[in-house]
């Protein structure tokens, strides 16, 4: 029977890359699109989970396992979910750090460990209630007892040779002192990280700042705190940034923000900001990455996830949406960098595109026409522009596709006898 051991007893043979990265001030993204995303009514196939994990890890080159924990699934759901989780662990464990998520029972912990067994750096996250209201609902006993029981889950996972993280569910309504005490003791017993979850997405941003600042001030330096913040009030991103500003270096996120109810912070948004604006957020000299991410890989991954899950990329989706890199009016056409916070082509590899709408100027129309092989005179430009605006309003649809403009221009160039 495995007996609990202090952290020092593990360190030589049980290296935890996630803890190492976080304690060195580097960021770790805890990817939840395959796991929490399922609670957002999406389902990723096992094949796709492997593909996504490998693509996300590749953003960081050889340092993928140091910067990405990929929550591959919740094995207790069913045999198929167990198998999908296991495939990620075995087929993508060199690209990311694979993880399974489970409830706070010894049987579930052992099952989760089995699902990731054999993968380098494999870990499980055990969810335990931290607030009185959540403890009553989940385990029918006081929060202090639920948190105390978490030590047994740490021992059970470590006995299986698996790194273990403890998630404090409903941390935003829990007693801070109680969480601090248990975060410290659980870390001493071998927990890799302690995750503070805004399970119901209720935090305002100043409350997120206060929670994470207070917890960091109460725990020992050995404790690695992580954030898991939902987006029910539309504040998942600013709240996660508040946690990071307070010193947190492990942050849960999900591609396209898919997760339970209204989702959580979107991976592409968090990754972009931490890559492009880290010094503005955290101060000069901030170094968050062992290997900086290749952001040109972000839009293709987002498109993959959209296709797999049916979650659309819209014109207003930040960073990866269909509106990024598009121009439809005159002054932005002439001076694009004046109207963009970053260069989409340079940073994300997104080619700039001129789209024809009812707001088009003569310069925009001539550019689109030239793309279609037409060099218009002033008179032809005026006629085509008049047609574009009238047609957009007639259709009650802003965008006039290239093929429709080409049809109009070709019809005007066709001799009357052959029309």
C-alpha beads as a LAMMPS data file, in Angstrom:
LAMMPS data file: protein, C-alpha beads

419 atoms
418 bonds

1 atom types
1 bond types

-500.0 500.0 xlo xhi
-500.0 500.0 ylo yhi
-500.0 500.0 zlo zhi

Masses

1 110.0

Atoms # bond

1 1 1 0.000 0.000 0.000
2 1 1 1.426 3.362 -1.046
3 1 1 1.845 5.806 1.831
4 1 1 1.835 9.587 1.438
5 1 1 5.231 11.177 0.915
6 1 1 6.452 14.730 0.954
7 1 1 7.347 16.434 -2.306
8 1 1 11.078 16.155 -1.696
9 1 1 10.765 12.382 -1.903
10 1 1 9.581 12.577 -5.513
11 1 1 11.801 15.183 -7.053
12 1 1 14.711 13.115 -8.319
13 1 1 12.762 10.557 -10.374
14 1 1 9.429 12.288 -10.865
15 1 1 10.106 15.494 -12.806
16 1 1 7.025 17.658 -13.328
17 1 1 7.542 19.851 -16.406
18 1 1 4.404 21.838 -15.666
19 1 1 5.583 22.815 -12.204
20 1 1 9.062 23.540 -13.532
21 1 1 7.711 25.876 -16.197
22 1 1 5.345 27.702 -13.857
23 1 1 7.927 28.130 -11.110
24 1 1 10.366 29.521 -13.672
25 1 1 7.772 32.143 -14.614
26 1 1 6.850 30.465 -17.904
27 1 1 3.244 30.055 -19.042
28 1 1 1.430 26.750 -19.283
29 1 1 -1.867 26.578 -21.166
30 1 1 -4.286 23.984 -19.813
31 1 1 -6.243 23.129 -22.952
32 1 1 -9.892 22.224 -22.272
33 1 1 -11.574 22.124 -25.690
34 1 1 -11.705 18.314 -25.792
35 1 1 -12.857 17.914 -22.180
36 1 1 -14.789 20.983 -20.932
37 1 1 -15.751 21.600 -24.542
38 1 1 -17.858 18.441 -24.338
39 1 1 -19.972 20.215 -21.724
40 1 1 -20.496 22.889 -24.360
41 1 1 -22.371 20.234 -26.364
42 1 1 -19.513 19.382 -28.701
43 1 1 -17.773 16.060 -29.257
44 1 1 -14.288 15.583 -30.669
45 1 1 -13.396 12.202 -32.128
46 1 1 -10.368 10.369 -30.817
47 1 1 -8.593 10.952 -34.125
48 1 1 -9.237 14.661 -33.913
49 1 1 -8.125 14.933 -30.284
50 1 1 -4.786 13.427 -31.262
51 1 1 -4.506 15.737 -34.253
52 1 1 -5.403 18.807 -32.187
53 1 1 -3.008 17.944 -29.379
54 1 1 -0.135 17.469 -31.801
55 1 1 -0.925 20.700 -33.654
56 1 1 -1.154 22.712 -30.445
57 1 1 2.065 21.298 -29.078
58 1 1 3.809 22.041 -32.387
59 1 1 3.174 25.763 -31.846
60 1 1 5.964 25.574 -29.254
61 1 1 8.306 23.231 -31.118
62 1 1 10.073 20.769 -28.853
63 1 1 8.778 22.627 -25.787
64 1 1 5.132 21.659 -26.368
65 1 1 5.014 19.471 -23.213
66 1 1 6.330 22.388 -21.158
67 1 1 3.679 24.810 -22.391
68 1 1 0.557 22.727 -23.074
69 1 1 -1.382 20.456 -20.770
70 1 1 -3.965 18.797 -22.998
71 1 1 -7.026 17.683 -21.037
72 1 1 -7.806 14.753 -23.303
73 1 1 -11.035 13.643 -21.690
74 1 1 -13.093 12.476 -18.723
75 1 1 -12.553 8.698 -18.763
76 1 1 -15.438 7.872 -16.403
77 1 1 -17.999 8.982 -19.014
78 1 1 -17.862 5.734 -20.987
79 1 1 -15.514 3.249 -22.636
80 1 1 -15.250 5.371 -25.775
81 1 1 -14.192 8.411 -23.734
82 1 1 -11.596 6.345 -21.887
83 1 1 -10.244 5.079 -25.204
84 1 1 -10.090 8.574 -26.717
85 1 1 -8.212 9.864 -23.679
86 1 1 -5.806 6.954 -23.881
87 1 1 -5.117 7.520 -27.551
88 1 1 -4.093 11.123 -26.893
89 1 1 -1.775 9.985 -24.118
90 1 1 -0.097 7.336 -26.263
91 1 1 -0.077 9.131 -29.630
92 1 1 0.484 12.770 -28.636
93 1 1 2.308 12.447 -25.330
94 1 1 5.528 13.619 -26.940
95 1 1 3.896 16.821 -28.244
96 1 1 1.961 17.921 -25.143
97 1 1 1.538 16.923 -21.528
98 1 1 -1.556 14.677 -21.612
99 1 1 -4.091 14.807 -18.789
100 1 1 -7.286 13.070 -17.753
101 1 1 -9.921 14.701 -15.544
102 1 1 -11.929 12.860 -12.907
103 1 1 -14.207 13.131 -9.903
104 1 1 -12.957 12.877 -6.364
105 1 1 -13.207 9.148 -5.770
106 1 1 -10.359 6.682 -5.506
107 1 1 -11.876 4.491 -8.205
108 1 1 -12.162 7.391 -10.625
109 1 1 -8.604 8.512 -9.883
110 1 1 -7.253 5.055 -10.635
111 1 1 -9.302 4.853 -13.825
112 1 1 -8.016 8.267 -14.933
113 1 1 -4.445 7.199 -14.197
114 1 1 -4.943 4.073 -16.300
115 1 1 -6.160 6.174 -19.224
116 1 1 -2.880 8.110 -19.423
117 1 1 -0.491 5.461 -18.101
118 1 1 2.787 5.173 -19.949
119 1 1 2.734 8.661 -21.444
120 1 1 5.648 10.908 -20.502
121 1 1 4.590 13.444 -17.897
122 1 1 1.047 12.050 -17.719
123 1 1 -1.216 13.675 -15.155
124 1 1 -4.737 13.611 -13.794
125 1 1 -6.808 16.488 -12.465
126 1 1 -9.164 15.587 -9.624
127 1 1 -12.134 17.895 -9.081
128 1 1 -13.110 18.497 -5.440
129 1 1 -15.607 21.047 -4.100
130 1 1 -14.186 24.030 -2.228
131 1 1 -17.314 25.998 -1.277
132 1 1 -19.943 24.889 1.179
133 1 1 -22.726 25.036 -1.397
134 1 1 -20.763 22.983 -3.935
135 1 1 -19.583 20.480 -1.315
136 1 1 -23.159 19.912 -0.233
137 1 1 -24.243 19.261 -3.823
138 1 1 -21.261 17.150 -4.905
139 1 1 -20.301 15.089 -1.843
140 1 1 -22.930 15.877 0.821
141 1 1 -20.445 16.945 3.462
142 1 1 -18.675 20.134 4.578
143 1 1 -16.056 21.713 2.332
144 1 1 -13.287 21.177 4.890
145 1 1 -13.902 17.429 4.825
146 1 1 -14.022 17.352 1.024
147 1 1 -10.701 19.184 0.783
148 1 1 -9.098 16.986 3.430
149 1 1 -10.123 13.896 1.469
150 1 1 -8.209 15.231 -1.534
151 1 1 -4.956 14.106 0.100
152 1 1 -6.060 10.500 -0.464
153 1 1 -6.517 11.210 -4.174
154 1 1 -3.026 12.669 -4.364
155 1 1 -1.634 9.514 -2.790
156 1 1 -3.679 7.288 -5.101
157 1 1 -2.433 9.028 -8.240
158 1 1 1.173 9.146 -7.103
159 1 1 1.016 5.448 -6.306
160 1 1 0.197 4.905 -9.987
161 1 1 3.207 6.992 -11.028
162 1 1 1.028 9.837 -12.336
163 1 1 1.306 13.553 -11.676
164 1 1 -1.811 14.863 -9.995
165 1 1 -3.515 18.240 -9.865
166 1 1 -6.364 19.184 -7.562
167 1 1 -9.111 21.467 -8.855
168 1 1 -10.980 23.500 -6.245
169 1 1 -14.475 23.670 -7.734
170 1 1 -16.427 26.848 -7.002
171 1 1 -13.345 28.512 -5.525
172 1 1 -14.962 31.904 -5.990
173 1 1 -17.502 31.179 -3.221
174 1 1 -15.091 29.345 -0.929
175 1 1 -13.230 30.457 2.172
176 1 1 -9.842 31.799 1.092
177 1 1 -8.088 30.769 4.282
178 1 1 -9.384 27.217 4.010
179 1 1 -8.249 26.973 0.376
180 1 1 -4.823 28.389 1.205
181 1 1 -4.261 25.857 3.988
182 1 1 -5.259 22.912 1.809
183 1 1 -3.378 24.178 -1.245
184 1 1 -0.228 24.248 0.868
185 1 1 -0.758 20.831 2.436
186 1 1 -1.775 19.163 -0.820
187 1 1 1.282 20.566 -2.567
188 1 1 3.496 19.281 0.219
189 1 1 1.879 15.862 -0.247
190 1 1 2.701 15.843 -3.970
191 1 1 0.030 17.773 -5.881
192 1 1 1.500 19.410 -8.963
193 1 1 -0.876 22.357 -9.231
194 1 1 -3.938 23.610 -7.397
195 1 1 -6.567 24.883 -9.816
196 1 1 -8.945 27.642 -8.729
197 1 1 -12.146 27.278 -10.714
198 1 1 -14.782 29.921 -11.244
199 1 1 -17.159 27.047 -11.867
200 1 1 -20.241 29.205 -12.434
201 1 1 -18.496 32.115 -14.164
202 1 1 -19.560 34.708 -11.601
203 1 1 -16.361 36.696 -11.007
204 1 1 -15.988 40.346 -11.869
205 1 1 -12.458 41.245 -12.859
206 1 1 -11.560 43.123 -9.687
207 1 1 -12.781 40.067 -7.752
208 1 1 -10.528 37.804 -9.816
209 1 1 -7.582 40.068 -9.023
210 1 1 -8.420 39.977 -5.336
211 1 1 -8.905 36.198 -5.209
212 1 1 -5.637 35.288 -6.906
213 1 1 -3.617 38.005 -5.176
214 1 1 -4.935 36.898 -1.794
215 1 1 -4.274 33.197 -2.430
216 1 1 -0.760 33.838 -3.711
217 1 1 0.005 35.837 -0.572
218 1 1 -1.220 33.057 1.747
219 1 1 0.446 29.968 0.243
220 1 1 4.057 28.860 0.271
221 1 1 6.365 29.373 -2.686
222 1 1 6.030 25.672 -3.492
223 1 1 2.358 26.015 -4.390
224 1 1 1.615 26.386 -8.104
225 1 1 -1.815 27.939 -8.593
226 1 1 -3.772 27.600 -11.823
227 1 1 -6.865 29.364 -13.135
228 1 1 -9.997 27.856 -14.692
229 1 1 -12.382 30.733 -15.334
230 1 1 -15.702 30.556 -17.141
231 1 1 -17.206 33.183 -19.399
232 1 1 -20.839 33.447 -18.270
233 1 1 -20.527 37.223 -17.789
234 1 1 -18.216 37.670 -20.784
235 1 1 -15.237 38.164 -18.473
236 1 1 -13.289 34.927 -18.940
237 1 1 -10.406 36.625 -20.755
238 1 1 -9.937 39.688 -18.508
239 1 1 -10.335 37.526 -15.408
240 1 1 -7.676 35.096 -16.655
241 1 1 -5.352 38.000 -17.401
242 1 1 -6.014 39.273 -13.869
243 1 1 -4.991 35.883 -12.476
244 1 1 -1.822 35.921 -14.573
245 1 1 -1.016 39.476 -13.515
246 1 1 -1.333 38.301 -9.913
247 1 1 1.384 35.706 -10.566
248 1 1 -0.496 32.651 -11.858
249 1 1 1.342 30.833 -14.638
250 1 1 -0.993 27.938 -15.442
251 1 1 -4.225 28.987 -17.134
252 1 1 -7.066 26.883 -18.491
253 1 1 -8.427 27.854 -21.898
254 1 1 -10.301 26.336 -24.821
255 1 1 -10.152 26.789 -28.580
256 1 1 -12.950 29.132 -29.686
257 1 1 -13.898 29.409 -26.009
258 1 1 -16.024 26.251 -26.091
259 1 1 -16.867 24.938 -22.633
260 1 1 -19.825 24.520 -20.333
261 1 1 -22.677 27.040 -20.783
262 1 1 -21.153 30.261 -22.212
263 1 1 -17.676 28.781 -22.398
264 1 1 -14.365 30.024 -21.032
265 1 1 -11.395 32.067 -22.179
266 1 1 -10.522 31.288 -25.800
267 1 1 -7.105 29.724 -26.337
268 1 1 -6.391 31.761 -29.451
269 1 1 -7.131 35.057 -27.674
270 1 1 -5.139 34.264 -24.543
271 1 1 -2.187 32.890 -26.503
272 1 1 -2.129 35.892 -28.821
273 1 1 -2.180 38.450 -26.000
274 1 1 0.447 36.655 -23.938
275 1 1 2.665 36.404 -27.004
276 1 1 2.206 39.899 -28.413
277 1 1 1.479 42.051 -25.361
278 1 1 3.208 40.286 -22.466
279 1 1 5.380 43.243 -21.515
280 1 1 2.409 45.608 -21.628
281 1 1 0.484 43.258 -19.348
282 1 1 3.245 42.091 -17.023
283 1 1 6.091 44.576 -17.321
284 1 1 9.393 44.956 -19.178
285 1 1 11.598 41.914 -19.467
286 1 1 8.747 39.438 -19.113
287 1 1 9.708 36.071 -20.601
288 1 1 6.781 33.660 -20.647
289 1 1 8.048 31.024 -23.072
290 1 1 10.867 28.512 -23.333
291 1 1 10.110 28.603 -27.070
292 1 1 7.839 31.437 -28.253
293 1 1 4.734 30.117 -30.030
294 1 1 4.438 30.254 -33.784
295 1 1 1.212 32.235 -34.073
296 1 1 0.875 31.510 -37.788
297 1 1 -0.313 28.076 -36.686
298 1 1 -3.212 29.516 -34.695
299 1 1 -5.726 30.293 -37.497
300 1 1 -5.444 26.812 -39.064
301 1 1 -6.041 25.173 -35.678
302 1 1 -9.072 27.391 -35.083
303 1 1 -10.485 26.390 -38.461
304 1 1 -9.890 22.720 -37.618
305 1 1 -11.790 23.067 -34.361
306 1 1 -14.628 24.970 -36.019
307 1 1 -15.027 22.249 -38.632
308 1 1 -14.894 19.435 -36.082
309 1 1 -17.315 20.976 -33.575
310 1 1 -19.626 23.012 -35.782
311 1 1 -18.822 26.172 -33.818
312 1 1 -18.629 28.865 -36.513
313 1 1 -15.880 31.416 -36.990
314 1 1 -17.741 34.687 -37.419
315 1 1 -16.786 38.112 -38.684
316 1 1 -16.556 39.319 -35.068
317 1 1 -14.494 36.412 -33.674
318 1 1 -11.227 37.992 -32.415
319 1 1 -7.863 36.813 -33.772
320 1 1 -9.198 33.981 -35.960
321 1 1 -12.538 35.296 -37.261
322 1 1 -13.502 35.861 -40.875
323 1 1 -13.200 39.615 -40.457
324 1 1 -9.489 39.552 -39.554
325 1 1 -7.361 41.020 -42.344
326 1 1 -10.345 42.181 -44.416
327 1 1 -10.804 45.711 -45.793
328 1 1 -13.938 47.135 -47.379
329 1 1 -13.749 50.930 -47.109
330 1 1 -11.543 53.541 -48.676
331 1 1 -9.317 55.005 -45.962
332 1 1 -8.424 51.641 -44.374
333 1 1 -7.685 50.412 -47.905
334 1 1 -5.162 53.195 -48.407
335 1 1 -3.761 53.091 -44.851
336 1 1 -4.440 49.599 -43.445
337 1 1 -1.927 49.699 -40.594
338 1 1 -3.551 52.850 -39.215
339 1 1 -6.752 50.878 -38.651
340 1 1 -5.345 47.629 -37.210
341 1 1 -3.854 46.856 -33.772
342 1 1 -1.386 44.427 -35.382
343 1 1 -0.401 43.186 -38.811
344 1 1 -2.464 40.004 -39.411
345 1 1 -0.154 38.839 -42.180
346 1 1 3.067 39.329 -40.261
347 1 1 1.807 37.901 -36.959
348 1 1 -0.784 35.299 -37.956
349 1 1 0.007 34.599 -41.598
350 1 1 -3.442 35.820 -42.684
351 1 1 -3.364 37.315 -46.185
352 1 1 -5.122 40.708 -46.429
353 1 1 -8.346 40.578 -48.423
354 1 1 -10.334 43.401 -49.995
355 1 1 -14.078 42.691 -49.878
356 1 1 -16.669 44.556 -51.907
357 1 1 -19.595 45.945 -49.901
358 1 1 -22.089 48.821 -50.064
359 1 1 -19.444 50.938 -48.274
360 1 1 -16.908 50.558 -51.081
361 1 1 -15.050 53.558 -52.439
362 1 1 -13.879 53.879 -56.040
363 1 1 -10.395 52.728 -54.981
364 1 1 -11.767 49.598 -53.337
365 1 1 -13.917 48.744 -56.341
366 1 1 -11.043 49.233 -58.799
367 1 1 -8.839 46.961 -56.651
368 1 1 -11.421 44.171 -56.701
369 1 1 -12.032 44.643 -60.412
370 1 1 -8.287 44.485 -61.082
371 1 1 -8.149 41.224 -59.122
372 1 1 -10.755 39.920 -61.557
373 1 1 -8.781 41.050 -64.616
374 1 1 -10.586 44.345 -65.308
375 1 1 -8.913 47.764 -65.464
376 1 1 -11.801 50.209 -65.303
377 1 1 -12.079 53.712 -66.642
378 1 1 -13.534 56.429 -64.468
379 1 1 -16.911 56.068 -66.148
380 1 1 -16.895 52.292 -65.785
381 1 1 -15.895 52.617 -62.139
382 1 1 -18.780 54.975 -61.426
383 1 1 -21.283 52.678 -63.116
384 1 1 -20.002 49.591 -61.328
385 1 1 -19.965 51.374 -57.981
386 1 1 -23.543 52.483 -58.477
387 1 1 -24.516 48.896 -59.296
388 1 1 -22.703 47.482 -56.247
389 1 1 -24.423 49.821 -53.799
390 1 1 -27.875 49.352 -55.303
391 1 1 -27.444 45.584 -55.482
392 1 1 -26.321 45.335 -51.840
393 1 1 -29.392 47.205 -50.649
394 1 1 -31.658 45.232 -52.968
395 1 1 -30.336 41.980 -51.502
396 1 1 -30.174 43.398 -47.994
397 1 1 -26.729 41.816 -47.799
398 1 1 -23.552 43.881 -47.508
399 1 1 -21.024 41.687 -49.308
400 1 1 -21.075 41.424 -53.094
401 1 1 -19.102 38.302 -54.068
402 1 1 -16.354 38.582 -56.684
403 1 1 -18.271 36.312 -59.057
404 1 1 -21.257 38.662 -59.042
405 1 1 -19.131 41.719 -59.825
406 1 1 -17.395 39.759 -62.580
407 1 1 -20.784 38.896 -64.036
408 1 1 -21.823 42.534 -64.047
409 1 1 -18.576 43.720 -65.640
410 1 1 -18.584 40.971 -68.249
411 1 1 -22.170 41.738 -69.210
412 1 1 -21.302 45.379 -69.824
413 1 1 -18.323 44.399 -71.965
414 1 1 -20.335 41.983 -74.121
415 1 1 -21.390 43.443 -77.479
416 1 1 -25.136 44.106 -77.644
417 1 1 -25.588 41.744 -80.630
418 1 1 -24.298 38.784 -78.636
419 1 1 -26.089 39.421 -75.384

Bonds

1 1 1 2
2 1 2 3
3 1 3 4
4 1 4 5
5 1 5 6
6 1 6 7
7 1 7 8
8 1 8 9
9 1 9 10
10 1 10 11
11 1 11 12
12 1 12 13
13 1 13 14
14 1 14 15
15 1 15 16
16 1 16 17
17 1 17 18
18 1 18 19
19 1 19 20
20 1 20 21
21 1 21 22
22 1 22 23
23 1 23 24
24 1 24 25
25 1 25 26
26 1 26 27
27 1 27 28
28 1 28 29
29 1 29 30
30 1 30 31
31 1 31 32
32 1 32 33
33 1 33 34
34 1 34 35
35 1 35 36
36 1 36 37
37 1 37 38
38 1 38 39
39 1 39 40
40 1 40 41
41 1 41 42
42 1 42 43
43 1 43 44
44 1 44 45
45 1 45 46
46 1 46 47
47 1 47 48
48 1 48 49
49 1 49 50
50 1 50 51
51 1 51 52
52 1 52 53
53 1 53 54
54 1 54 55
55 1 55 56
56 1 56 57
57 1 57 58
58 1 58 59
59 1 59 60
60 1 60 61
61 1 61 62
62 1 62 63
63 1 63 64
64 1 64 65
65 1 65 66
66 1 66 67
67 1 67 68
68 1 68 69
69 1 69 70
70 1 70 71
71 1 71 72
72 1 72 73
73 1 73 74
74 1 74 75
75 1 75 76
76 1 76 77
77 1 77 78
78 1 78 79
79 1 79 80
80 1 80 81
81 1 81 82
82 1 82 83
83 1 83 84
84 1 84 85
85 1 85 86
86 1 86 87
87 1 87 88
88 1 88 89
89 1 89 90
90 1 90 91
91 1 91 92
92 1 92 93
93 1 93 94
94 1 94 95
95 1 95 96
96 1 96 97
97 1 97 98
98 1 98 99
99 1 99 100
100 1 100 101
101 1 101 102
102 1 102 103
103 1 103 104
104 1 104 105
105 1 105 106
106 1 106 107
107 1 107 108
108 1 108 109
109 1 109 110
110 1 110 111
111 1 111 112
112 1 112 113
113 1 113 114
114 1 114 115
115 1 115 116
116 1 116 117
117 1 117 118
118 1 118 119
119 1 119 120
120 1 120 121
121 1 121 122
122 1 122 123
123 1 123 124
124 1 124 125
125 1 125 126
126 1 126 127
127 1 127 128
128 1 128 129
129 1 129 130
130 1 130 131
131 1 131 132
132 1 132 133
133 1 133 134
134 1 134 135
135 1 135 136
136 1 136 137
137 1 137 138
138 1 138 139
139 1 139 140
140 1 140 141
141 1 141 142
142 1 142 143
143 1 143 144
144 1 144 145
145 1 145 146
146 1 146 147
147 1 147 148
148 1 148 149
149 1 149 150
150 1 150 151
151 1 151 152
152 1 152 153
153 1 153 154
154 1 154 155
155 1 155 156
156 1 156 157
157 1 157 158
158 1 158 159
159 1 159 160
160 1 160 161
161 1 161 162
162 1 162 163
163 1 163 164
164 1 164 165
165 1 165 166
166 1 166 167
167 1 167 168
168 1 168 169
169 1 169 170
170 1 170 171
171 1 171 172
172 1 172 173
173 1 173 174
174 1 174 175
175 1 175 176
176 1 176 177
177 1 177 178
178 1 178 179
179 1 179 180
180 1 180 181
181 1 181 182
182 1 182 183
183 1 183 184
184 1 184 185
185 1 185 186
186 1 186 187
187 1 187 188
188 1 188 189
189 1 189 190
190 1 190 191
191 1 191 192
192 1 192 193
193 1 193 194
194 1 194 195
195 1 195 196
196 1 196 197
197 1 197 198
198 1 198 199
199 1 199 200
200 1 200 201
201 1 201 202
202 1 202 203
203 1 203 204
204 1 204 205
205 1 205 206
206 1 206 207
207 1 207 208
208 1 208 209
209 1 209 210
210 1 210 211
211 1 211 212
212 1 212 213
213 1 213 214
214 1 214 215
215 1 215 216
216 1 216 217
217 1 217 218
218 1 218 219
219 1 219 220
220 1 220 221
221 1 221 222
222 1 222 223
223 1 223 224
224 1 224 225
225 1 225 226
226 1 226 227
227 1 227 228
228 1 228 229
229 1 229 230
230 1 230 231
231 1 231 232
232 1 232 233
233 1 233 234
234 1 234 235
235 1 235 236
236 1 236 237
237 1 237 238
238 1 238 239
239 1 239 240
240 1 240 241
241 1 241 242
242 1 242 243
243 1 243 244
244 1 244 245
245 1 245 246
246 1 246 247
247 1 247 248
248 1 248 249
249 1 249 250
250 1 250 251
251 1 251 252
252 1 252 253
253 1 253 254
254 1 254 255
255 1 255 256
256 1 256 257
257 1 257 258
258 1 258 259
259 1 259 260
260 1 260 261
261 1 261 262
262 1 262 263
263 1 263 264
264 1 264 265
265 1 265 266
266 1 266 267
267 1 267 268
268 1 268 269
269 1 269 270
270 1 270 271
271 1 271 272
272 1 272 273
273 1 273 274
274 1 274 275
275 1 275 276
276 1 276 277
277 1 277 278
278 1 278 279
279 1 279 280
280 1 280 281
281 1 281 282
282 1 282 283
283 1 283 284
284 1 284 285
285 1 285 286
286 1 286 287
287 1 287 288
288 1 288 289
289 1 289 290
290 1 290 291
291 1 291 292
292 1 292 293
293 1 293 294
294 1 294 295
295 1 295 296
296 1 296 297
297 1 297 298
298 1 298 299
299 1 299 300
300 1 300 301
301 1 301 302
302 1 302 303
303 1 303 304
304 1 304 305
305 1 305 306
306 1 306 307
307 1 307 308
308 1 308 309
309 1 309 310
310 1 310 311
311 1 311 312
312 1 312 313
313 1 313 314
314 1 314 315
315 1 315 316
316 1 316 317
317 1 317 318
318 1 318 319
319 1 319 320
320 1 320 321
321 1 321 322
322 1 322 323
323 1 323 324
324 1 324 325
325 1 325 326
326 1 326 327
327 1 327 328
328 1 328 329
329 1 329 330
330 1 330 331
331 1 331 332
332 1 332 333
333 1 333 334
334 1 334 335
335 1 335 336
336 1 336 337
337 1 337 338
338 1 338 339
339 1 339 340
340 1 340 341
341 1 341 342
342 1 342 343
343 1 343 344
344 1 344 345
345 1 345 346
346 1 346 347
347 1 347 348
348 1 348 349
349 1 349 350
350 1 350 351
351 1 351 352
352 1 352 353
353 1 353 354
354 1 354 355
355 1 355 356
356 1 356 357
357 1 357 358
358 1 358 359
359 1 359 360
360 1 360 361
361 1 361 362
362 1 362 363
363 1 363 364
364 1 364 365
365 1 365 366
366 1 366 367
367 1 367 368
368 1 368 369
369 1 369 370
370 1 370 371
371 1 371 372
372 1 372 373
373 1 373 374
374 1 374 375
375 1 375 376
376 1 376 377
377 1 377 378
378 1 378 379
379 1 379 380
380 1 380 381
381 1 381 382
382 1 382 383
383 1 383 384
384 1 384 385
385 1 385 386
386 1 386 387
387 1 387 388
388 1 388 389
389 1 389 390
390 1 390 391
391 1 391 392
392 1 392 393
393 1 393 394
394 1 394 395
395 1 395 396
396 1 396 397
397 1 397 398
398 1 398 399
399 1 399 400
400 1 400 401
401 1 401 402
402 1 402 403
403 1 403 404
404 1 404 405
405 1 405 406
406 1 406 407
407 1 407 408
408 1 408 409
409 1 409 410
410 1 410 411
411 1 411 412
412 1 412 413
413 1 413 414
414 1 414 415
415 1 415 416
416 1 416 417
417 1 417 418
418 1 418 419
